[in-house]
Amino acid sequence: LLQDVSLIENETLDDVAGGGGLSVDGGSLRIIDSLIHQNRTLGDRSGGGGILINDGQAEIIATMISENQTTRDSSEGGGLFARRSGSRLVED
């Protein structure tokens, strides 16, 4: 559980290294009342500038995901990239 946290100005540098702010790989995560802001991935095939969810589950509630980015054409999901996941976003 992440609650009332701020993940700001984080980055990944390597290729295939997604989740500039946060990466969930095969697990589960719940984020509540948080801020995921100005995070980025710099490598090729690096999805999820803010959050990468890979083979996992996430529930994101009342959380601002803003101004995150992937910097390469081969990368996807500036704010959030979910691959093979069961994720749920709840706006509050």
PyMOL commands that set and color helices and strands:
alter all, ss='L'
color gray80, all
select strands_A, chain A and resi 2-3+6-8+11-12+22-25+28-32+35-37+40-41+51-54+57-61+64-66+69-70+80-83+88-90
alter strands_A, ss='S'
color yellow, strands_A
deselect
rebuild
show_as cartoon
